[in-house]
Amino acid sequence: MSDALNLLVGIAIGLNLLALASSRLPAVIGAAAVQGMVLGVLPLLLEHEFNWLVSLVAVGTVAVKGFVIPGLLRRALRAANIDREVQPLLGYIPSLLLGAAATISAVALAGALPLRPEHARSLLVPGSFATVVCGFLMLMCRAKAIAQVCGYLILENGVYLFGMLLINSTPLVVEAGILLDLTVAVFVIGIIVDRIQREFDTLDTRQLTVLRE
């Protein structure tokens, strides 16, 4: 079970780097979607006995993060008629190098922390730290609103991954609440993306600096 858990977390970490290195927005959306589905099944691996609430949250997480939210983002992408981000605030190679450095640092930091034995053998802690940092990098270093939304999703995936450490002591209702907040936030962001597109005929958030009364 621990090997399967580490494999899924490792895939999630790899998807962080893939999203940072890609200029194609559909690939970034796909990476965030696959990462959401991968992390969605983690509660099933962490539970030793079947629990209907855990299964419900897992199915909801996979559905929302893997299909609903990416579907909304792809729809916005088609409406904006864009495919790539040509001029990010920080280049793709520097972003990838920073993401890789953050991942290595997260592994080193987790090794120095006094973790419980079951957590010390897993990649939950370094994976959550690395995912939060990579999501924050994408959120701050991309100019297109859709890429920034994907950065927000990846960052939230890191928070969700860290929450898996407390799955035995914290009710999964909290995780369900986080999922609901994420869904509402993405709907609000979708409205903002639509307004930017209508006003400026672009999704480049740097255009917001030209707003005047």
Contacts in CASP RR format, 6 or more apart in sequence:
PFRMAT RR
TARGET T0000
AUTHOR 0000-0000-0000
METHOD contacts of the structure
MODEL  1
MSDALNLLVGIAIGLNLLALASSRLPAVIGAAAVQGMVLGVLPLLLEHEF
NWLVSLVAVGTVAVKGFVIPGLLRRALRAANIDREVQPLLGYIPSLLLGA
AATISAVALAGALPLRPEHARSLLVPGSFATVVCGFLMLMCRAKAIAQVC
GYLILENGVYLFGMLLINSTPLVVEAGILLDLTVAVFVIGIIVDRIQREF
DTLDTRQLTVLRE
1 45 0 8 1.000
2 121 0 8 1.000
2 122 0 8 1.000
4 45 0 8 1.000
5 42 0 8 1.000
5 45 0 8 1.000
5 46 0 8 1.000
5 122 0 8 1.000
5 123 0 8 1.000
5 124 0 8 1.000
6 122 0 8 1.000
6 123 0 8 1.000
8 38 0 8 1.000
8 39 0 8 1.000
8 41 0 8 1.000
8 42 0 8 1.000
8 45 0 8 1.000
9 42 0 8 1.000
9 122 0 8 1.000
9 123 0 8 1.000
9 124 0 8 1.000
9 127 0 8 1.000
9 161 0 8 1.000
10 123 0 8 1.000
10 127 0 8 1.000
11 34 0 8 1.000
11 35 0 8 1.000
11 38 0 8 1.000
12 35 0 8 1.000
12 36 0 8 1.000
12 38 0 8 1.000
12 39 0 8 1.000
12 127 0 8 1.000
12 131 0 8 1.000
12 157 0 8 1.000
12 161 0 8 1.000
13 103 0 8 1.000
13 123 0 8 1.000
13 127 0 8 1.000
13 130 0 8 1.000
13 131 0 8 1.000
15 31 0 8 1.000
15 32 0 8 1.000
15 34 0 8 1.000
15 35 0 8 1.000
15 38 0 8 1.000
16 31 0 8 1.000
16 35 0 8 1.000
16 99 0 8 1.000
16 103 0 8 1.000
16 130 0 8 1.000
16 131 0 8 1.000
16 134 0 8 1.000
16 135 0 8 1.000
16 154 0 8 1.000
17 96 0 8 1.000
17 99 0 8 1.000
17 100 0 8 1.000
17 103 0 8 1.000
17 134 0 8 1.000
18 27 0 8 1.000
18 31 0 8 1.000
19 27 0 8 1.000
19 28 0 8 1.000
19 31 0 8 1.000
19 32 0 8 1.000
19 134 0 8 1.000
19 135 0 8 1.000
19 138 0 8 1.000
19 150 0 8 1.000
19 151 0 8 1.000
19 154 0 8 1.000
20 92 0 8 1.000
20 95 0 8 1.000
20 96 0 8 1.000
20 98 0 8 1.000
20 99 0 8 1.000
20 134 0 8 1.000
20 137 0 8 1.000
20 138 0 8 1.000
21 92 0 8 1.000
21 93 0 8 1.000
21 95 0 8 1.000
21 96 0 8 1.000
22 28 0 8 1.000
22 31 0 8 1.000
22 92 0 8 1.000
23 84 0 8 1.000
23 85 0 8 1.000
23 86 0 8 1.000
23 88 0 8 1.000
23 92 0 8 1.000
24 83 0 8 1.000
24 84 0 8 1.000
25 77 0 8 1.000
25 82 0 8 1.000
25 83 0 8 1.000
25 84 0 8 1.000
25 85 0 8 1.000
25 144 0 8 1.000
25 146 0 8 1.000
25 147 0 8 1.000
26 74 0 8 1.000
26 77 0 8 1.000
26 83 0 8 1.000
28 138 0 8 1.000
28 146 0 8 1.000
28 147 0 8 1.000
28 150 0 8 1.000
29 70 0 8 1.000
29 71 0 8 1.000
29 73 0 8 1.000
29 74 0 8 1.000
29 77 0 8 1.000
29 146 0 8 1.000
29 150 0 8 1.000
30 70 0 8 1.000
31 150 0 8 1.000
32 65 0 8 1.000
32 70 0 8 1.000
32 150 0 8 1.000
32 151 0 8 1.000
32 153 0 8 1.000
32 154 0 8 1.000
32 157 0 8 1.000
33 65 0 8 1.000
33 66 0 8 1.000
33 67 0 8 1.000
33 69 0 8 1.000
33 70 0 8 1.000
34 66 0 8 1.000
35 65 0 8 1.000
35 131 0 8 1.000
35 154 0 8 1.000
35 157 0 8 1.000
36 61 0 8 1.000
36 62 0 8 1.000
36 65 0 8 1.000
36 66 0 8 1.000
36 153 0 8 1.000
36 157 0 8 1.000
37 62 0 8 1.000
37 65 0 8 1.000
37 66 0 8 1.000
39 61 0 8 1.000
39 65 0 8 1.000
39 157 0 8 1.000
39 158 0 8 1.000
39 160 0 8 1.000
39 161 0 8 1.000
40 58 0 8 1.000
40 61 0 8 1.000
40 62 0 8 1.000
40 65 0 8 1.000
40 160 0 8 1.000
41 58 0 8 1.000
41 62 0 8 1.000
42 58 0 8 1.000
42 161 0 8 1.000
42 164 0 8 1.000
43 54 0 8 1.000
43 57 0 8 1.000
43 58 0 8 1.000
43 61 0 8 1.000
43 164 0 8 1.000
43 167 0 8 1.000
43 172 0 8 1.000
43 175 0 8 1.000
44 54 0 8 1.000
44 55 0 8 1.000
44 58 0 8 1.000
46 164 0 8 1.000
46 167 0 8 1.000
46 168 0 8 1.000
47 54 0 8 1.000
47 167 0 8 1.000
53 172 0 8 1.000
53 173 0 8 1.000
54 167 0 8 1.000
54 172 0 8 1.000
56 176 0 8 1.000
57 172 0 8 1.000
57 175 0 8 1.000
57 176 0 8 1.000
57 179 0 8 1.000
60 179 0 8 1.000
61 160 0 8 1.000
61 175 0 8 1.000
61 179 0 8 1.000
64 179 0 8 1.000
64 182 0 8 1.000
64 183 0 8 1.000
65 153 0 8 1.000
65 157 0 8 1.000
65 179 0 8 1.000
65 182 0 8 1.000
68 183 0 8 1.000
69 153 0 8 1.000
69 182 0 8 1.000
69 183 0 8 1.000
69 186 0 8 1.000
72 186 0 8 1.000
72 187 0 8 1.000
72 190 0 8 1.000
73 146 0 8 1.000
73 149 0 8 1.000
73 150 0 8 1.000
76 146 0 8 1.000
76 190 0 8 1.000
76 193 0 8 1.000
76 194 0 8 1.000
76 197 0 8 1.000
76 203 0 8 1.000
77 83 0 8 1.000
77 146 0 8 1.000
79 194 0 8 1.000
79 197 0 8 1.000
80 146 0 8 1.000
80 193 0 8 1.000
80 197 0 8 1.000
80 202 0 8 1.000
80 203 0 8 1.000
82 144 0 8 1.000
82 203 0 8 1.000
85 142 0 8 1.000
85 143 0 8 1.000
85 144 0 8 1.000
85 147 0 8 1.000
87 143 0 8 1.000
88 95 0 8 1.000
88 141 0 8 1.000
88 142 0 8 1.000
88 143 0 8 1.000
88 147 0 8 1.000
89 140 0 8 1.000
89 141 0 8 1.000
89 142 0 8 1.000
89 143 0 8 1.000
90 98 0 8 1.000
90 137 0 8 1.000
90 140 0 8 1.000
90 141 0 8 1.000
91 141 0 8 1.000
95 137 0 8 1.000
95 138 0 8 1.000
95 141 0 8 1.000
98 137 0 8 1.000
99 130 0 8 1.000
99 133 0 8 1.000
99 134 0 8 1.000
99 137 0 8 1.000
102 129 0 8 1.000
102 130 0 8 1.000
102 133 0 8 1.000
102 134 0 8 1.000
102 137 0 8 1.000
103 126 0 8 1.000
103 127 0 8 1.000
103 130 0 8 1.000
103 134 0 8 1.000
106 125 0 8 1.000
106 126 0 8 1.000
106 127 0 8 1.000
106 129 0 8 1.000
106 130 0 8 1.000
106 133 0 8 1.000
107 126 0 8 1.000
107 130 0 8 1.000
109 126 0 8 1.000
109 129 0 8 1.000
110 125 0 8 1.000
110 126 0 8 1.000
110 127 0 8 1.000
110 129 0 8 1.000
111 120 0 8 1.000
111 126 0 8 1.000
113 125 0 8 1.000
115 125 0 8 1.000
119 125 0 8 1.000
119 165 0 8 1.000
124 161 0 8 1.000
124 162 0 8 1.000
124 164 0 8 1.000
124 165 0 8 1.000
125 162 0 8 1.000
125 165 0 8 1.000
127 158 0 8 1.000
127 161 0 8 1.000
128 158 0 8 1.000
128 159 0 8 1.000
128 161 0 8 1.000
128 162 0 8 1.000
128 163 0 8 1.000
128 164 0 8 1.000
128 165 0 8 1.000
129 162 0 8 1.000
131 154 0 8 1.000
131 155 0 8 1.000
131 157 0 8 1.000
131 158 0 8 1.000
131 161 0 8 1.000
132 155 0 8 1.000
132 158 0 8 1.000
132 159 0 8 1.000
132 162 0 8 1.000
134 154 0 8 1.000
135 151 0 8 1.000
135 152 0 8 1.000
135 154 0 8 1.000
135 155 0 8 1.000
135 158 0 8 1.000
136 151 0 8 1.000
136 155 0 8 1.000
138 147 0 8 1.000
138 148 0 8 1.000
138 150 0 8 1.000
138 151 0 8 1.000
138 154 0 8 1.000
139 148 0 8 1.000
139 151 0 8 1.000
139 152 0 8 1.000
139 155 0 8 1.000
142 148 0 8 1.000
142 151 0 8 1.000
143 204 0 8 1.000
143 205 0 8 1.000
143 206 0 8 1.000
144 203 0 8 1.000
144 204 0 8 1.000
144 205 0 8 1.000
145 189 0 8 1.000
145 192 0 8 1.000
145 193 0 8 1.000
145 196 0 8 1.000
145 203 0 8 1.000
145 204 0 8 1.000
145 205 0 8 1.000
146 193 0 8 1.000
146 203 0 8 1.000
148 205 0 8 1.000
149 186 0 8 1.000
149 189 0 8 1.000
149 190 0 8 1.000
149 193 0 8 1.000
152 185 0 8 1.000
152 186 0 8 1.000
152 189 0 8 1.000
153 182 0 8 1.000
153 186 0 8 1.000
156 178 0 8 1.000
156 182 0 8 1.000
159 178 0 8 1.000
160 175 0 8 1.000
160 178 0 8 1.000
163 170 0 8 1.000
163 175 0 8 1.000
193 203 0 8 1.000
196 202 0 8 1.000
196 203 0 8 1.000
196 205 0 8 1.000
196 207 0 8 1.000
196 208 0 8 1.000
197 203 0 8 1.000
200 207 0 8 1.000
END
